[in-house]
């Protein structure tokens, strides 16, 4: 038995697709579930299958959502003078929602421009963003992209797009550490970055 | 959206049952699957569901197994003069198999005696072990339990059981660090511990 029984090996291999999980962790996870918590393992299987098949994207802001519009886009109170915040991912959106300071709507890129990886404006839904801006009603676009090369390039691209539609553009202040990942920054730093935003 | 869409929240909560996974890791895992790898997520769901429902225990040695007997118990070559190795878990058995030195069969306790947690001899299948020893054919029992309080107590209990059946008992040498977990020890240390085993 230098190898496990096939289904166990298959489970260990499958667990390794999770970020940060190597062979030893995967083995530990598989044994923990099999030995002590098969019901929770089945619940996880069900949660995974449901999430992978039933979670789609909000038609307006592209965040993860089970219906046509997400809770924020469906809420008229969040129209807030037409201020819209552009973020790179739903995790970034969640981090900003956690500080409870921004009361407008979002546009979730679900990635950044990266020509080498074949990610262009259409993959980030920038055509939808352009239509949204053309509709009118948007007064300011706050760019809250990651302070990385891809995030900067994407911010520049969107700023040009907004200027075409005569929409004011700002970017959250660079109090945020360069090269970092926005979703892992503490709320206070993020809050300061929001307050100190500058004309783009 | 200080909370996620229900299915996403459910997935994040479900991922936290995995050992070593906290709220931030669970969130990172859920987003990684949703954003980049839904097919792998579905494959993981399927692997989990199959493993949780179809993996049982070998009727003879109690290791994880999809059929009545595991590959080792079904292999007549592994009878090896009736030497049997008692281990605490299938992960420990796997660690020993990896060094490729022991060619006999196993008995997998799937736990240790722990009266405070209500784990008694029957929960470890010690009645089956007793029947196996009564059948005859077993000449030596190598105890490869963890060098912890529970592992020691279980080893003493099994040694008494074996002596009742006039079976020689040995324990792997205490070259292994006290208080450690057998499944994480390197193969060389484990190999030395096997060679240096002492009469119990």
Boltz contact constraints between the chains, C-beta under 6 A:
constraints:
  - contact:
      token1: [A, 1]
      token2: [B, 71]
      max_distance: 6.0
  - contact:
      token1: [A, 1]
      token2: [B, 72]
      max_distance: 6.0
  - contact:
      token1: [A, 1]
      token2: [B, 97]
      max_distance: 6.0
  - contact:
      token1: [A, 2]
      token2: [B, 97]
      max_distance: 6.0
  - contact:
      token1: [A, 5]
      token2: [B, 64]
      max_distance: 6.0
  - contact:
      token1: [A, 5]
      token2: [B, 65]
      max_distance: 6.0
  - contact:
      token1: [A, 5]
      token2: [B, 66]
      max_distance: 6.0
  - contact:
      token1: [A, 7]
      token2: [B, 50]
      max_distance: 6.0
  - contact:
      token1: [A, 7]
      token2: [B, 51]
      max_distance: 6.0
  - contact:
      token1: [A, 7]
      token2: [B, 54]
      max_distance: 6.0
  - contact:
      token1: [A, 7]
      token2: [B, 55]
      max_distance: 6.0
  - contact:
      token1: [A, 7]
      token2: [B, 66]
      max_distance: 6.0
  - contact:
      token1: [A, 8]
      token2: [B, 64]
      max_distance: 6.0
  - contact:
      token1: [A, 10]
      token2: [B, 47]
      max_distance: 6.0
  - contact:
      token1: [A, 11]
      token2: [B, 47]
      max_distance: 6.0
  - contact:
      token1: [A, 11]
      token2: [B, 51]
      max_distance: 6.0
  - contact:
      token1: [A, 14]
      token2: [B, 43]
      max_distance: 6.0
  - contact:
      token1: [A, 14]
      token2: [B, 44]
      max_distance: 6.0
  - contact:
      token1: [A, 14]
      token2: [B, 47]
      max_distance: 6.0
  - contact:
      token1: [A, 17]
      token2: [B, 40]
      max_distance: 6.0
  - contact:
      token1: [A, 18]
      token2: [B, 29]
      max_distance: 6.0
  - contact:
      token1: [A, 19]
      token2: [B, 28]
      max_distance: 6.0
  - contact:
      token1: [A, 19]
      token2: [B, 32]
      max_distance: 6.0
  - contact:
      token1: [A, 28]
      token2: [B, 19]
      max_distance: 6.0
  - contact:
      token1: [A, 29]
      token2: [B, 18]
      max_distance: 6.0
  - contact:
      token1: [A, 31]
      token2: [B, 91]
      max_distance: 6.0
  - contact:
      token1: [A, 32]
      token2: [B, 19]
      max_distance: 6.0
  - contact:
      token1: [A, 38]
      token2: [B, 52]
      max_distance: 6.0
  - contact:
      token1: [A, 40]
      token2: [B, 17]
      max_distance: 6.0
  - contact:
      token1: [A, 41]
      token2: [B, 48]
      max_distance: 6.0
  - contact:
      token1: [A, 41]
      token2: [B, 52]
      max_distance: 6.0
  - contact:
      token1: [A, 42]
      token2: [B, 52]
      max_distance: 6.0
  - contact:
      token1: [A, 43]
      token2: [B, 14]
      max_distance: 6.0
  - contact:
      token1: [A, 44]
      token2: [B, 14]
      max_distance: 6.0
  - contact:
      token1: [A, 44]
      token2: [B, 48]
      max_distance: 6.0
  - contact:
      token1: [A, 45]
      token2: [B, 45]
      max_distance: 6.0
  - contact:
      token1: [A, 45]
      token2: [B, 48]
      max_distance: 6.0
  - contact:
      token1: [A, 45]
      token2: [B, 49]
      max_distance: 6.0
  - contact:
      token1: [A, 47]
      token2: [B, 10]
      max_distance: 6.0
  - contact:
      token1: [A, 47]
      token2: [B, 11]
      max_distance: 6.0
  - contact:
      token1: [A, 47]
      token2: [B, 14]
      max_distance: 6.0
  - contact:
      token1: [A, 48]
      token2: [B, 41]
      max_distance: 6.0
  - contact:
      token1: [A, 48]
      token2: [B, 44]
      max_distance: 6.0
  - contact:
      token1: [A, 48]
      token2: [B, 45]
      max_distance: 6.0
  - contact:
      token1: [A, 49]
      token2: [B, 45]
      max_distance: 6.0
  - contact:
      token1: [A, 50]
      token2: [B, 7]
      max_distance: 6.0
  - contact:
      token1: [A, 51]
      token2: [B, 7]
      max_distance: 6.0
  - contact:
      token1: [A, 51]
      token2: [B, 11]
      max_distance: 6.0
  - contact:
      token1: [A, 52]
      token2: [B, 38]
      max_distance: 6.0
  - contact:
      token1: [A, 52]
      token2: [B, 41]
      max_distance: 6.0
  - contact:
      token1: [A, 52]
      token2: [B, 42]
      max_distance: 6.0
  - contact:
      token1: [A, 54]
      token2: [B, 7]
      max_distance: 6.0
  - contact:
      token1: [A, 55]
      token2: [B, 7]
      max_distance: 6.0
  - contact:
      token1: [A, 64]
      token2: [B, 5]
      max_distance: 6.0
  - contact:
      token1: [A, 64]
      token2: [B, 8]
      max_distance: 6.0
  - contact:
      token1: [A, 65]
      token2: [B, 5]
      max_distance: 6.0
  - contact:
      token1: [A, 66]
      token2: [B, 5]
      max_distance: 6.0
  - contact:
      token1: [A, 66]
      token2: [B, 7]
      max_distance: 6.0
  - contact:
      token1: [A, 71]
      token2: [B, 1]
      max_distance: 6.0
  - contact:
      token1: [A, 72]
      token2: [B, 1]
      max_distance: 6.0
  - contact:
      token1: [A, 91]
      token2: [B, 31]
      max_distance: 6.0
  - contact:
      token1: [A, 97]
      token2: [B, 1]
      max_distance: 6.0
  - contact:
      token1: [A, 97]
      token2: [B, 2]
      max_distance: 6.0
